[in-house]
Amino acid sequence: MSDFAEPFRQLSTLLHRTRGDWQHTPFACRELPWPELAPVLMPLDEAQLDALDEDDAAALAFFAPLRPDTVAAHHYRLPELKRSTDYATPRWSNGIPGRKWAQIKDFAANISAEHPILEWCAGKGHLGRLLAQQGMPSVTSLEWNADLCRQGEQVAGQLKLDHHFVCADALSADAARLFRPGQEALALHACGELHLRFLRHAAAAGTHRLALSPCCYHLIDGDHYRPLSTAGRQRDLHLDRQSLRLPLQQQVTGGERVRRLRHVELSWRLAFDELQQQLTGNARYLPLPSFPKQLLSGDFADFARWACEQKSLPVPDGIDSEHWLKLADARRLLVKRIELVRHRYRYLLELWLLLDRAVYLEEQGYHVSLGTFTAESNTPRRYLLLASRS
Ligand SMILES: C[S@@+](CC[C@H](N)C(=O)[O-])C[C@H]1O[C@@H](n2cnc3c(N)ncnc32)[C@H](O)[C@@H]1O
């Protein structure tokens, strides 16, 4: 009996039906894609749009009369899994930031002490080390960064722990051989393709227990997500990287400075887009790659010159910043109106991706639990899949 098949089916139906709400590229839009929402979205000024977008509960209440099924789907909440009873820091944990330490302690609270541990994409192996200290039979941490492996080995040696590193590429064919049946395999914040391989290798090896907290769903091989589960493939949403990024676009309420930087970045990206459309005569949105935030501390003309070089465009002699930034103002409001709608699908798309993983593990003969393992204030990526085979 599957716990997740029916909610997955219902959510798939909703997301198929509402794809016109979440599948837009806001930067590429020149008008609101939903004329029927214009009477409620157009009167909102920028401050109102920002305030509403940052307050998920208020935004859902705002959309309840307009998108009742989307709002109702948010009632499917995932349970809280076990949490650590104390967050006291041992001497060796010096240097691990408090929120990271809390995540590790909470993740570890969900691990049984019965089997040797395989820690996937371990970094310095903080989680593995904690488990080795708690007396887990033996811990192997896979990590490809040699420096992190060396540092992790060193601390394990000092503490005389049964904790060892394998310095290798998790995407190599050899990495699959690390998985065994009588084992508990863990992955804390492994990115897209890395955790998809983790799940496939573990299921193929018949690994007894798994614990995975996924992140960065968009970092996958290929341009589109291929669902893991048979049920997911039957109801494939054909998610591209842009849609896979949506769950990661949580508002981080990082204070006034962060908010101001976000405002400048959005304005400058749009102002550059106006400029490049005039330079190329092509009315198509041209995305810029991500860039160091220090580029935003100069002026727009310097930024535009950098962006032209990135896109191999001729750098214009004089750049009238005021003109381009003014054009960006109107587009910025449009982007924010579209994002206000799209962001109401962040949780639902992440839930769909999590349920696809949960249903896949059920199809592979696992009993699965899915919930949150740590407080939201510690990390927005706080979902944990636990699976065991009898
Ligand atoms: C987000 S960090 C998570 C580290 C650790 N699990 C934690 O939560 O602190 C991802 C880790 O995966 C490692 N990594 C990335 N790609 C890898 C690959 N192809 N093979 C092995 N490790 C990889 C990175 O070096 C990094 O240490």
The ligand as a Tripos MOL2 file, in Angstrom:
@<TRIPOS>MOLECULE
LIG
   27    29     1     0     0
SMALL
NO_CHARGES

@<TRIPOS>ATOM
      1 C1         26.1150   21.2830   -0.4950 C.3       1 LIG1
      2 S1         27.5770   20.4510   -0.0590 S.3       1 LIG1
      3 C2         26.9990   19.4010    1.2270 C.3       1 LIG1
      4 C3         28.0980   18.9200    2.1240 C.3       1 LIG1
      5 C4         27.6250   18.1860    3.3650 C.3       1 LIG1
      6 N1         26.8200   17.0380    3.0430 N.3       1 LIG1
      7 C5         26.8620   19.1300    4.2680 C.2       1 LIG1
      8 O1         25.6420   19.1720    4.2500 O.co2     1 LIG1
      9 O2         27.5390   19.9000    4.9450 O.co2     1 LIG1
     10 C6         27.8110   19.3610   -1.4080 C.3       1 LIG1
     11 C7         29.1330   18.6170   -1.3880 C.3       1 LIG1
     12 O3         29.1550   17.7480   -2.5270 O.3       1 LIG1
     13 C8         30.4630   17.7330   -3.0580 C.3       1 LIG1
     14 N2         30.3820   17.3180   -4.4650 N.ar      1 LIG1
     15 C9         29.9100   18.0350   -5.5010 C.ar      1 LIG1
     16 N3         29.9790   17.3290   -6.6350 N.ar      1 LIG1
     17 C10        30.5340   16.1250   -6.3070 C.ar      1 LIG1
     18 C11        30.8580   14.9640   -7.0530 C.ar      1 LIG1
     19 N4         30.6390   14.9020   -8.3800 N.pl3     1 LIG1
     20 N5         31.4040   13.9240   -6.3910 N.ar      1 LIG1
     21 C12        31.6000   13.9750   -5.0550 C.ar      1 LIG1
     22 N6         31.3110   15.0490   -4.2910 N.ar      1 LIG1
     23 C13        30.7730   16.1150   -4.9150 C.ar      1 LIG1
     24 C14        30.9390   19.1650   -2.8790 C.3       1 LIG1
     25 O4         32.3620   19.2420   -2.9290 O.3       1 LIG1
     26 C15        30.3580   19.4990   -1.5060 C.3       1 LIG1
     27 O5         31.2630   19.1770   -0.4820 O.3       1 LIG1
@<TRIPOS>BOND
     1     1     2 1
     2     2     3 1
     3     2    10 1
     4     3     4 1
     5     4     5 1
     6     5     6 1
     7     5     7 1
     8     7     8 2
     9     7     9 1
    10    10    11 1
    11    11    12 1
    12    11    26 1
    13    12    13 1
    14    13    14 1
    15    13    24 1
    16    14    15 ar
    17    14    23 ar
    18    15    16 ar
    19    16    17 ar
    20    17    18 ar
    21    17    23 ar
    22    18    19 1
    23    18    20 ar
    24    20    21 ar
    25    21    22 ar
    26    22    23 ar
    27    24    25 1
    28    24    26 1
    29    26    27 1
@<TRIPOS>SUBSTRUCTURE
     1 LIG1         1 GROUP 0 **** ****
